[in-house]
Amino acid sequence: MKGYIERMEIAAENRFIEATKDCLPGCFKCGCGRIEHIDNAQPNPLDPSPYAEMICNNCFMEAMEKI
């Protein structure tokens, strides 16, 4: 049986694979549909988990305004 941290790591890896699928190397697709370079990825500030999904800078700024 896998522990909590291991399950969270696997979930984070799966989200990364899903976000980078069908993108150019070094890019990811944000939940908003924008394709960004991986260097522009930000962790979702609305998710306190260290395994938060990556989002683009625009979504990051919108989330910061909500905080």
Secondary structure, DSSP 8 states (H G I E B T S, - for coil): ---HHHHHHHHHHHHHHHHHTTS-TTEEE-TTS-EEEGGG-EE-TT--STT--EE-HHHHHHHHHH-
